[in-house]
Amino acid sequence: MRYRVAASAISTSDTSAWTVLVDGDAASGDGAHPSLSRRDGTHADGSPRFVPVDADGDGLTDAFSRSGLTLSYGLDVTRGDATVSLSNGVTAQAFVEGTDTLTCW
């Protein structure tokens, strides 16, 4: 998982200057893994029930999903025996009327 801040458009053609947040290791399972889920009612005990999101239909849980003006994300970041789940979303605050192009999150 890498991070980059810039005052203008960010290119993905060269990520060597990006900051590494999590350096994944497939052999150990370390790294960031897609874990997007959505709330789907509640269990009998009243606790929230969440179901995995497979927005593209490939049978795998996704990291990102867009619905209308909302972009949601979900990641599990694993390092050794510790896993931290990150999930949230953003709603576009500005866009061009009459187009599907989102211009400002």
Buried (B, 14 or more C-beta within 10 A) or exposed (E): BBEEEEEEEEEEEEEEEBEEEBEBEEEEEBBBBBBBBBEEEEEEEEEEEBEEBBBEEEEEBBBBBEEEEEBBBBBBBBBEEEEEEEBEBEEBEEBEEEEEEBEEE
